[in-house]
């Protein structure tokens, strides 16, 4: 697992292809909140186990899922993020 203690508020959250998903809005102990802005804003509680890599130089965190999978991952609240022990379903 990548070094997650470097993840910072304001960083870009990217999917596995490098497409921007949103911006890190808050960092917890086992997850971070990404704010997605489509037409309306939506918070996504991303578990650290979904992180593929962290790049402090570019201020980004890359996930191990595609952008179009985010809404189907069940990351709508904090309980879903803390119950997600390993990689995507």
Beta strands, then each sheet from edge to edge (+ up, - down):
strand 1: 12-14
strand 2: 20-27
strand 3: 31-37
strand 4: 41-47
strand 5: 51-55
strand 6: 60-63
sheet 1: 4+ 3- 2+ 1- 6- 5+
end
